[in-house]
Amino acid sequence: MFNNCTKVLPAVVHPTKCCVNHTQQNFIVPEIHPSHTTTVNHQNFVHQHYFPHTQSVVNEVTNQQVVMPGPGPVPGQGFGPGFGPGPRPGFGPRPNFPF
C-alpha cells in the first residue's frame, strides 16, 4: 500500500537578483568657453657639428747589413740584387745612404 503523505522539505533560498531602473531628467547649463590666441615667434639656432676624418698610410722599409764570418761569396754567385759580380738588368745602382 501506498502512503499518500506529502512531505515538505526546507526551502532553498537563492541569492537575490537585483534589477535597477534608471530615470533621467535633463537640465541645460550654459557653458562659456572664451579663447585667446598668442603668436610666439621662435628662433632656433641649429649647431651642426662636423667631424672630418683623414686617413694616411705609412709604408716602412727596413734594411739590415749583416757581416758574415768566413770567406766572401764566390765570384759569379750573387745573393740577390746589389750583391755579386756586378749590376743586373732592371736594377740600378744601390743608393749611398749617409749612415
Long-range contacts (C-beta under 8 A, 24 or more apart in sequence): none
